[in-house]
Amino acid sequence: MFSGVLFDFSGTLFDDKSVLDPARDLVGDAVVTRVLSVVDSPEGIAARRGCDVSRERHRAVWTALISEAGPYSSAVVDAIYAALTDPAAWTPYPDTARVVTTLHERGLRVGVVSNIGWDIRPALADAGVLDVLDTVVLSCEQGVEKPDPALFTLACDKLGLEPSSVLFVGDDPVKDGAAVKVGMPVYLLPSERSATRERGLAAVLDLA
């Protein structure tokens, strides 16, 4: 049994595959598809490494990649970046609110730890879970990102719990799996996901 649970945000509580769908209506499907092919390419992934340590770096790296995918005008680049960071564009999985709220009602300490370049609290509020979270730890506010152990240690400190008593739930074996370095047990969700399907978070209720 655990005294607390920490969740990753993107791909764990909120869908990361559909976030740019609203931008397709603004700039066209072909543009968004091209941008995704660039930012998710090996080169794009390498360029994005470390971009979540600050809001300024996140914006600079992402807008550069978006622009290079075209090149596109500043209006197009800004529209796509705005969609990426729009809380309304991030969709919680159908089981997110239920599982997070249930954990809180059971008396567990609950929080979110995210590599992110913008404030996700409005998205958490829209999903109805912000008020039941005991902490939200964002890389862009701390100047460090997963898999650095410091982010996990900080989150456990904010919960007031020892790492061994806190379960970390994520989807990335490298970034999220690094929680084991500070003594946290880790539960990794399957890679396949869709905004319209439950993420499998109910398993956390059995574990916790």
SVG drawing of the C-alpha trace seen along z (x, -y; Angstrom):
<svg xmlns="http://www.w3.org/2000/svg" viewBox="-15 -36 34 40">
<polyline fill="none" stroke="black" stroke-width="0.4" points="0.0,0.0 1.1,-3.5 0.5,-6.9 0.7,-8.9 0.6,-8.8 2.3,-11.1 1.2,-11.2 2.8,-12.3 0.7,-14.7 1.1,-14.3 0.2,-10.8 -0.8,-9.7 -3.6,-11.9 -4.1,-13.9 -4.0,-12.9 -0.9,-14.0 -2.0,-12.7 -4.9,-15.1 -3.6,-18.3 -2.9,-19.9 -6.2,-18.9 -7.8,-22.3 -4.9,-23.9 -5.9,-21.9 -9.0,-24.1 -6.8,-27.2 -3.8,-26.3 -4.9,-23.1 -4.3,-19.4 -1.3,-19.2 0.6,-21.9 0.0,-20.2 0.9,-16.8 4.1,-18.3 4.9,-20.0 4.4,-16.7 6.6,-14.8 9.4,-17.3 9.0,-17.6 8.6,-13.9 11.5,-13.0 14.8,-11.8 16.3,-15.2 13.2,-17.0 13.2,-14.9 16.9,-15.6 16.3,-19.4 13.5,-19.3 15.7,-17.6 15.9,-20.0 13.4,-22.5 11.1,-22.1 13.4,-23.7 11.8,-27.1 8.9,-28.7 11.3,-30.8 13.3,-27.8 10.2,-25.8 8.8,-28.5 12.1,-29.2 12.7,-25.5 9.1,-24.7 8.6,-27.8 11.9,-27.2 10.9,-23.6 7.5,-24.7 9.0,-27.3 11.6,-25.0 8.9,-22.5 7.7,-24.9 9.2,-27.4 5.9,-29.1 5.0,-32.6 5.1,-33.9 1.2,-33.9 1.1,-30.2 3.9,-29.4 2.2,-31.4 -1.2,-29.7 0.3,-26.2 2.2,-27.1 -0.9,-28.7 -2.8,-25.5 -0.1,-23.4 -0.2,-25.4 -3.9,-26.1 -5.4,-24.3 -8.7,-23.7 -6.8,-21.7 -5.6,-19.1 -8.2,-16.4 -8.2,-14.3 -8.6,-10.6 -12.1,-9.4 -10.8,-7.8 -8.6,-10.6 -10.9,-12.6 -12.5,-9.4 -9.2,-7.8 -7.5,-11.0 -10.6,-11.9 -11.0,-8.4 -7.4,-8.4 -8.0,-11.7 -11.2,-10.5 -9.3,-7.5 -6.9,-9.8 -3.9,-9.4 -1.7,-12.4 -1.9,-13.0 0.2,-15.2 1.4,-15.7 5.0,-15.9 5.4,-17.1 8.1,-18.0 6.2,-20.9 7.0,-24.4 3.8,-26.1 1.4,-26.2 -0.9,-23.1 -2.9,-24.1 -5.8,-25.6 -6.1,-22.3 -6.1,-20.4 -8.8,-22.8 -10.9,-22.3 -10.7,-18.5 -12.0,-18.9 -8.9,-17.6 -6.8,-20.6 -8.6,-21.1 -7.9,-17.5 -4.2,-17.6 -1.7,-18.2 1.1,-19.4 1.8,-20.2 5.5,-20.2 6.4,-21.6 9.9,-21.4 9.6,-24.9 9.1,-26.3 11.9,-24.3 14.6,-24.6 15.0,-20.8 13.2,-18.0 12.8,-14.3 14.7,-12.0 16.7,-14.1 16.0,-12.6 15.8,-16.1 12.3,-16.6 11.0,-13.4 12.6,-14.2 11.1,-17.6 7.6,-16.3 7.8,-13.8 9.0,-16.5 6.0,-18.6 3.7,-15.7 5.5,-15.3 6.2,-11.6 9.2,-9.3 9.7,-8.3 9.3,-4.6 5.7,-5.3 4.8,-7.2 3.8,-5.4 4.8,-7.2 2.5,-6.6 3.7,-7.5 4.1,-6.3 7.8,-6.9 10.2,-4.2 13.2,-6.6 11.8,-9.8 9.1,-8.4 11.0,-5.2 13.8,-7.3 11.7,-7.7 13.2,-4.4 16.5,-6.2 15.1,-8.0 13.4,-4.8 9.9,-5.3 8.0,-2.3 6.8,-3.0 3.8,-1.9 4.1,-2.4 1.0,-2.6 0.9,-0.9 2.1,-3.0 -1.1,-2.7 -3.6,-5.4 -6.5,-7.5 -8.4,-10.5 -11.7,-8.6 -10.6,-5.5 -9.9,-5.0 -6.1,-5.1 -6.1,-2.1 -5.7,-4.3 -8.1,-2.1 -5.2,0.3 -3.7,-2.4 -6.6,-2.1 -5.8,1.6 -2.1,0.9 -2.7,-2.0"/>
</svg>
